[in-house]
Amino acid sequence: MSDSIDTTGFPAGFVWGVSTSAYQVEGAVTEDGRGASIWDTRCKTKGGIGDGSNADVACDHYHRWPEDIALMRDIGVDAYRFSLAWPRLLPRGKGAVNEKGLAFYDRLIDSLLERGIEPWACLYHWDLPQTLHDLGGWTSRDCAGWFADYAALCAKRYGDRVKRWITFNEFSVFTLFGYAIPWAAPGITDRAAHLKAIHHVNLAHGAGVDVLRSLVPGASIGAIHNRQKIIPEHGREENVEPAALLDEHWNKAFPDPQLLGHYPPRLAEAIEPYVQPGDMARICRSIDWFGLNHYGPIFARAEPNSTWGYWWGDAPPNSPDYGVGWAIFPDAFREELLDIQRTYRLPIVVTENGCGGSDVVDAEGRVNDPHRIAYFTIYQEAMRAAMREGADVRGYFVWSLLDNFEWGTGYGSRFGIVHVDFQTLKRTPKASARWYADLIKAARAAGSQS
Ligand code: FCB
């Protein structure tokens, strides 16, 4: 399959990786002193998770990480992007440190390095300690300081071995869905809470960058943004302004202040009451690369009864889906990469790309996922096209290594290139894992010839 992709011309040092996040794979939520996160609470809330499941066990990565690292070795990745669980390291979010939690990531990091896989550590992939939420969480300005202290703990402990650091994963998803649209923890729907969360998370990012820069010699620091073109549903006039507002909240609320030093216009006006003198300088800190998570464009429509007047709409009828189950627009990915390059002028790392499915193990014990291979092929081609047109893409990470706990939907949608049987926890690499291994090999071989 990789034969059909142009594997030449990747820059030297291009990083091929896989991504996961702590809450989605680790399980062991009450083990070795871990504290509760807002997602544990969400799982216990009636109706919080679509299929009524929880992440108490998830993929049991907390115990099975050696097997998972062996799978990464087999696929041949250069890097593993994972997240550190704040409530595992600081069970109450601040104050007393949990040595057993710290030791878990020591083992993981050391083992990755021994096997030639570079650890890329993300400080925050949505699992805020519950005790901090009880003190106001992201709606409290203090949360930026709590985050900076947590970042310092991680930098001091792992900074001798981990050089690739990410402050946050998908700022706009967890702030919008957590504080304005009730699709994620903590499930608040309030304009002021959403605005405060945006600003305080931006402050936390800036403080985190400063901490990492001062404590980790040679750190390469990025932040991960989900950027997806927002298209007014059916091109209708009444959807244009809602789409423009969603575009600010989804695509610009974080990279614009962090990298350009200002909020986009509609948001700037609304957020002003929460901004103090000097804040923009605190937020706009120099980082080394732009992390992009991209799945597909968003169609937006007016919904006067929602918190902000917009809602998710439908793709045009008969849009191509390549068997994936949602409309696929690779050109939106190419355009996004070029737009990021033009607007923010940083090297780009694609930190998540992939698609879900309901993959099953067949009678021969194999998992065939041709739709995922089709999706990856098309998206690789779009990325290559963007690179030829000037996008400075330095790495690509598949979401995800493993089927895992897919937040509010539970276990229904499988995003892994490795199948996980959630009864037995058995791992079975899918056809797409082999496809990815072949792609990496071909790209390396092409690189060594050039
Ligand atoms: C992204 C999240 C990741 C996973 C994928 C499918 O928005 O960062 O944790 O849920 O979507």
Residues whose N, C-alpha, C, O or C-beta is under 5 A from the ligand:
A	BS01	FCB	E170
